[in-house]
């Protein structure tokens, strides 16, 4: 079985290839831009994106959308995470959090999979906290200001460890479990 990974990010394709190798599913990079609807809900972004892609005659694919949701900022930057990262960046998030006691936040990753004419949509979450400053050289995006264990940031831990606890890793686990439940793998 082969699934197209519809993304502009080759890093995500490698991650899916690694996770699905053991299940005999080949993951193929398929760059295919699609409009992301303006809504504050990740699952809605994914579902509407999938409707568009299916209406174009493309089947057997995966799309995903992720973001950082900060409790005290009422879920900002959320679905606007990529834009917030590009504009205000990590320093901007830290400034918004100056003097804020509640540092709770979570990364969420929503994966939509079109397979065998069926649709599976799952969301993985990783709870953690926003740090007081940027720490660490690894990772990308908000990794230097997010800690899942209250000690090290995502930019300070090895990638394998990040994948084992991250929102994306958790979403992949949920997707595999659902595919097994439905007898697809
Ligand atoms: P997308 O799923 O590629 O659209 O991700 C949206 C944005 O969320 C990215 O540009 C990052 O800023 C942020 N983001 C998503 N996942 C992560 C992560 O694992 N670490 C750090 N930032 C992330």
Boltz pocket constraint, residues with backbone or C-beta under 6 A from the ligand:
constraints:
  - pocket:
      binder: B
      contacts: [[A, 9], [A, 64], [A, 65], [A, 66], [A, 67], [A, 68], [A, 78], [A, 81], [A, 82], [A, 83], [A, 85], [A, 107], [A, 108], [A, 139], [A, 140], [A, 141], [A, 142], [A, 143], [A, 154], [A, 166]]
      max_distance: 6.0
